[in-house]
Amino acid sequence: MTQHPDFGLARDIYTFAPEALGEALPLFEIVREIGKGSMGIVYEARRRSDGQRLALKVLPPSLTLSERTIARFLREGRLMARVEHPDIVRFLGQGSGTAGGVRLFWFAMELIDGSSLQERFCIGPLPVRTACAIAARTGRALQFAHERGVVHRDMKPSNILLRAESDGSSSESPPVAISDFGLARETGTGSMTESGALVGTPMYMAPELVLNGSAQAGTLADVYGLGATLYTLLSGQPPFDGPTAQSVLRDVLDREPPRLRRLRADLPQPVEAIVRKAMSKEPRNRYGSALELSLDLERYLRGERVLARAPGPVATTLRAIRRRPLLAATALLAVLFGLGTLYLLHERHHGLIEQGIAEAENWLAQASSSRDERDRPLSESKRRELLLAALSAATDVLARDAAVPMAHVVRAKAHYRLRQLEEALLDIDAAERLSGGPQPELLHFRIDVLRQRADPASTRRLQEDLTTLLQLDRGSRTRAMVAEHLLEIGLQASQAEREAALSAAYQVLEPIGDDNARTAVLRARLLEAEGLTNDALEAMRAARRHFQGDVYVHLQAAAMFDRLGLAAEGRAEKETASILQPTNSSTSTAPVDLQGIGDFLGEVNRLLQALDPPPEGEPAATGKTDKQRD
């Protein structure tokens, strides 16, 4: 019998038939077993209360489960709840049950109808644009997790699922879902693994994890894992492989993977450069964040020049020197003496800049965590210290080079979190100038800042940014933001302007389905604003059922129920939101400056006619159903 550090003797581990497990967990009807691993058995199940299909992960039952294993399993569910994102498998709840005297721990999550990238690339390499689009989309979801203090630590093809394309997404950019947060950890907290232990998959593991252990995993390790995954999708084989895990780990440290363009002749040189940068052995030479990697991939997809560059002759020569120092030094010392000095100065300058930005982002991520490095609740004073450290690190970078857009963005985030809104605006404006003009992500950020200020000048600028953003980005997030502002105007305007604002809000939301939480809530609130109380309650209750576990939806439902005198339902929704994630988020809106409403509404209507022209011979849609008009 073999001994496992978490699960005890092998003979203690057993599984259940679906019908037996269903008796132990009466909330669910167990359909079938989907998969099994060291950190859980996954079943397809149906929730008996509403028939919803879901994936149910159960901790492998054992008589000798360690407390660390149980804590790690429960933490996976808690971290998944924190990173609610369309491209991350959605967390639905967790709990425990008892079977045969053994306590079972479980958590429920969204069931993905589709296959993993591991299954897909086994067929062969993906089309270049499809692989890049998938990686870009995955990188944005990773960035979302990183900004909430969560590092995945096991990015690989089998943990990226392809959703069934039922939402009209283009085949070039199919919707994805990042899964398996069993090895994830919060930045700035203690590790749940043993000191020095390695967790992850060797062929996709960043070199610093091999050297320092997985407890030191940072966001740049996930950047490496995503780069290695993209390498696999493009070439049809992992970057490193070998007969044993030890041989693979040695190659990760000492060797470069085979050149992608040697494995795939049709691969564009910019894509190879992007993958090489993401997989740089030195973290400081990689992209500074998952978002930077996504942005470079999106530049390639738009036909623009990417930031990554293939290593020049100097870099190639230096790598050769590191591999064969004596032979290379004898042959090249005289030639490289001058060039090496210049190169190292240049690299040191850029390395310090990238290191400073990474340091500032790390402080920001720690300030976003709920726990400190000793796993204690993070106090407000400690959070402020972390934000001030991020501010100082970004300022040091700008003292070296004031023309670094990312440093301005990071510093703006720190100012924003410290409620220094004027300083945040100055940095966002500087980043926009250095980036060559308005960028959707910067506009989203500046709109958030302007909404917090809520003075007349900020409101006018907010409305200008909203119309600019609607021109650049027709996505559901932007449309929801514009519609929300129109609703706020309508709630505070005169009757004529109120009707015009609500009608425009309906038109903005027209192309978006109800699979978006913010949009579903907005439609319910619009019905309430029109006095259609019963329809509004019906729509809000439907949104609450569909997006069960979404803190924003529960808070908005609570606010509506309170406004309409349904105090008991309001209390229930607040309690649900506090259980899911304690939050200080307010469901109220700041006053809106009503000057210039006509100009803003006119500009929105002109944009809608240009972006979403009605079919020939038909009037413009108001967004209301026949029932609502009646």
Secondary structure, DSSP 8 states (H G I E B T S, - for coil): --EETTTEEGGG-----HHHHHHH-TTEEEEEEEEEETTEEEEEEEETTT--EEEEEE----TT--HHHHHHHHHHHHHHHH---TTB--EEEEEEEEETTEEEEEEEEE---EEEHHHHHTT----HHHHHHHHHHHHHHHHHHHHTTEE-S---GGGEEEE-S-S---TTS--EEE---TT-EETTS--SS-TT---S-GGG--HHHHHH-GGG--HHHHHHHHHHHHHHHHHSS-S---SSHHHHHHHHHH-----HHHH-TT--HHHHHHHHHHT-SSGGGS-SSHHHHHHHHHHHHTT---S-----HHHHHHHHHHHSHHHHHHHHHHHHHHHHHHHHHHHHHHHHHHHHHHHHHHHHHHHHSSB-TTS-B--HHHHHHHHHHHHHHHHHHHHH-TT-HHHHHHHHHHHHHTT-HHHHHHHHHHHHHHTTS--HHHHHHHHHHHHHH-SHHHHHHHHHHHHHHHHH--SHHHHHHHHHHHHHHHHHS-HHHHHHHHHHHHHHHTT--TTSHHHHHHHHHHHHHTT-HHHHHHHHHHHHHHTTT-HHHHHHHHHHHHHTT-HHHHHHHHHHHHHH-------S------TTHHHHHHHHHHHHHHHS---TTS----S--HHHH-
